[in-house]
Amino acid sequence: MKIARLSLESGPRFGVADETGNYHIIAGDPIYSGIEQTGKVVREAEANLVSPMIPRSKVVGVAGNFGQEIDGLAFLKPNTAVVGPDVPITVPTWSTQVAVAGSLAVIIKRICKDVEPEQVGEVIFGYTGAIDATDVASLKQGWLAEAKGFDTSLPLGPVIETSLDTTSLEMALEVNGEVRASGNTVDFTRSVPEIVSRMSKVFTLLPGDVILLGHPGELVPVEAGDDVRLTIEGIGTLRNPVA
């Protein structure tokens, strides 16, 4: 099931995509309220998608994970870093270089702690795409809060896929139409259950929390005017310009 969050006159609402791409609006937050359709349908051509999830608490990320060792390389992003499709990644005035990476992301559906790998499926609500933007200079100096946490540094979307086999998914990050990084989740250093389990032993995970599962290749430098697109098999394409 593909679930999006749409901007409507009444405010943001969740909708379930049908086979034609249209969205059937539901009554509440599907994590808490399940799927209760309201009868309202928004056509795909008229849908204004926003971030499919605003984390209640935090975003947890791991670096690399496509053949790279990730021990100790975890970071946090605040929920104020999150934006949706087509919203510009805004380079901070204090930054001299921003770079991006593409990641598959997990969305947590219930409060959990010390989850074993074999239990991870019970706490996952679904998956979405994430463009992880980083201030390069701050990263080199070890200032992870500045490097990873600035506003607009985490576009999410375009939808949440609640039923996804993550064992072999193609993903590609494009800048201005050129593929700059690509990979397949079959090459994960650590599997989805391993990563979620490990993060749950460090942090109490709350409903709506997001875990970034790592990115293929190196960070890709971008500048104002660039167009960034992340395509993940089974989810779709997340597009964000740079401003």
Buried (B, 14 or more C-beta within 10 A) or exposed (E): EBBBBBEBEEEBBBBBBEEEEBBBBBBEBBBEEEBEEEEBEBEEEEBEBBBBBBBEBBBBBBBBBBEBEBEEBBBBBBBBBBBBBBBBBBBBEEBEBBBBBBBBBBBBBBEBEEBEBEBBEEBBBBBBBBBBBBBBBBBEEEEBEBBBBBEBBBBBBBBBBBEBEBEEBEBBBBBEEEEBBBBBBEEBBBBBBBBBBBBBEEBEBBBBBBBBBBBBBEBBEBEEEBEBBBBBBBBBBBBBBBE
